[in-house]
Amino acid sequence: MTHALDVVTFGEAMMLLVADRPGPLEHAQGFYKRTAGAETNVAIGLARLGIRVGWASRLGAESMARYLLAEMQSEGIDCSHVVCDPAQRTGFQFKGQVTDGSDPPVEYHRKGSAASQMQVADIDQDWLCGARHLHSTGVFPAISDNCYQVAAKTIELMRAAGKTVSFDPNLRPSLWPSTERMREGINALAYRANWLFPGIEEGRLLTGLDTPEDIAGFYRSKGVDLVVIKLGADGAYYDSGDEQGYVAGFPVAKVIDTVGAGDGFAAGVISALIEGQPLRSAVERGAWIGARAVQVLGDTEGLPTRLELEQAGL
């Protein structure tokens, strides 16, 4: 069967304004304009590797929306299911610079955004299920109740169609009314995924367990086919039932910005698995791209092209 797309994703894109100097955001005198969004970061990462990707969302119709749409289209992403609504506004965020490798300060302006207005009725089932794979994260379902329903429905439709689904918890506690609600909501989606990519601290919070082996075993017992746990600089642990193991992290001379590393990791693993690469090789690719992502200022500058991937032997 020939698929129109390899991967589809639903999620919010925001304009990202990165401060021109370290320190508190209010001390910045200028900002670099970039794109941001967990799902679109993954979409860009996949598209640069030659994977056919579609992205569904809502934007406003102002300059920020035009910028985001043009950037996604320039990456070769199918944006035919992105609605630009002049009655809505596009979300944006500010991000500070750090020099010590810590997480940078981030200030979101997304409440009531166009993307948060997405409805189940916006899902084009034929377009969605015409793809081989759905990638979902915990960010989009957290921005509104209706977005949660969209995320749940897309996963349900793809699983019913016999397609694969990957899910990155990508926890955003500030978007949830309580930690318990977040745990329940995220796990309900995670249990339906084929491939799950939590960070180690996310896994601990979501399961109450401590070790990568125990966290992976917990989700495997819920029906998840593959669990890959991100361990930061230490690499990753993977468990598919038939195969388990650790992959070492790739050395990084200097950490510039950790935001987007997990999305790069996901793009690496997903692309390799779609290509039929061995599991360990897929996790190694994810770790390599994640290491590249922490060495740049924005969320996507470190995402490699297919040529760069091949030159690295991955």
C-alpha positions, 0 to 999 in steps of 0.5 A, spaced: 500 500 500 502 506 498 501 512 503 500 519 502 504 521 508 509 517 512 507 521 519 502 526 521 502 530 527 497 535 530 499 540 535 500 548 536 506 552 533 508 558 536 513 564 534 519 563 539 523 570 541 530 568 543 533 573 548 540 576 545 543 575 551 544 571 558 540 574 564 533 575 566 528 576 560 527 583 562 534 585 561 534 583 553 534 588 548 533 584 542 530 577 540 531 572 535 525 570 531 524 562 531 519 557 531 517 553 537 512 547 538 514 540 540 510 537 535 512 541 529 519 540 532 519 533 530 515 534 524 521 539 522 526 533 524 523 528 520 522 532 514 529 534 513 531 527 513 526 526 507 520 523 511 513 525 508 510 529 514 503 532 515 502 537 520 494 539 522 493 545 527 490 552 527 493 559 527 491 566 527 492 570 520 497 575 523 504 576 521 506 571 526 501 566 523 504 567 516 511 566 519 510 560 522 506 557 516 511 559 511 517 556 515 513 549 516 512 549 508 519 551 507 521 545 510 517 541 506 511 539 511 504 538 508 500 544 511 494 543 507 490 541 514 492 548 518 487 553 518 488 560 519 483 564 522 483 571 522 478 571 528 483 567 532 490 569 535 497 565 534 501 563 540 508 565 542 513 565 547 519 568 550 526 564 551 532 566 555 539 565 554 543 561 559 551 559 559 551 554 564 547 548 561 541 549 565 534 549 562 533 557 560 527 561 562 521 560 558 515 565 558 509 562 554 503 567 551 498 561 548 492 561 553 486 562 548 490 561 542 487 559 535 490 552 536 487 551 543 480 552 539 481 545 535 475 540 535 474 533 534 470 535 527 477 538 525 480 531 524 480 529 517 480 521 518 482 520 511 488 524 511 490 522 518 489 514 516 492 515 510 499 516 513 503 510 516 504 513 523 502 518 528 506 522 533 503 525 539 505 529 545 503 531 551 503 538 550 497 539 545 492 535 549 494 539 555 492 546 552 485 545 552 480 540 554 477 540 546 485 539 544 485 533 549 479 530 545 482 531 539 489 528 541 485 522 544 481 521 537 487 521 533 490 516 537 484 512 537 483 512 529 490 510 527 490 504 532 483 502 529 486 503 522 492 498 524 497 504 524 503 505 529 502 511 534 508 514 538 507 518 544 512 523 548 509 525 554 513 532 554 510 534 561 508 541 562 505 541 569 503 549 568 498 547 563 494 542 568 490 543 574 494 538 578 499 533 578 494 528 579 490 530 573 496 530 569 498 523 571 492 521 569 491 524 563 497 523 560 498 516 562 491 514 559 494 517 552 500 513 553 497 506 554 494 507 547 501 508 544 505 503 540 512 507 542 513 511 548 518 516 549 518 519 556 524 522 560 527 519 566 524 524 571 517 524 567 517 516 567 518 517 575 513 522 576 508 518 571 509 511 574 512 512 581 517 507 579 525 509 579 529 505 574 529 505 567 527 498 567 521 498 572 518 504 568 519 501 561 516 494 564 510 498 567 508 501 560 510 494 557 505 491 562 499 496 559 500 494 552 505 499 549 510 495 544 516 499 545 518 504 551 525 508 550 527 512 556 531 518 555 537 519 560 539 526 558 547 526 557 547 518 559 543 516 553 537 512 553 534 505 555 530 501 551 525 495 552 521 492 546 519 486 550 524 482 545 530 486 546 532 491 552 539 495 552 542 502 554 545 506 548 550 511 551 549 519 550 554 522 545 559 527 547 557 534 547 563 540 548 558 545 550 550 545 552 547 551 549 540 550 550 536 543 552 529 545 549 528 541 543 533 535 545 527 530 546 523 532 540 530 531 536 531 524 539 524 522 537 525 524 530 531 520 530 527 514 533 521 515 529 525 516 522 529 510 523 524 505 525 519 507 519 525 506 515 526 499 518 532 500 521 534 495 527 531 498 534 538 499 537 540 503 531 534 507 531 535 509 539 543 511 537 540 515 531 535 519 536 541 520 541 545 523 536 540 528 534 538 529 541 546 531 542 546 536 536 540 539 539 543 541 545 548 545 542 544 550 538 540 556 540 533 555 537 529 548 537 530 546 530 537 549 528 541 542 530 536 538 526 540 534 521 539 533 514 539 526 510 546 528 508 549 530 515 545 523 517 549 519 512 555 523 513 555 521 521 554 514 519 547 513 522 
